[in-house]
Amino acid sequence: SGRHYAGALNIPVDQVQARISEFGDKNSPIVVYCQSGGRSGMAKQILEAAGFTKVTNGGGVADMMR
């Protein structure tokens, strides 16, 4: 539906690995979310495998808007 959280950066899950440098400090808190929560779960795994230590899966966009 195209909604997004204010200040969010839209990076499709298939681009997370290629754009890993855009996530900044590996110890900074990062919240990932998507339409339903499935792709954000995959993004969380990719980021953690790359050494990010504070990744939270916020779930679906409806959850984030609450």
Number of C-alpha atoms within 10 A of each C-alpha: 5 5 10 16 12 7 6 10 11 12 16 13 18 11 10 18 15 9 12 15 10 10 15 11 12 17 11 12 13 18 15 25 25 24 17 14 17 13 19 22 18 16 23 23 15 16 20 14 11 12 12 20 15 14 18 14 20 19 19 17 19 16 13 16 10 5
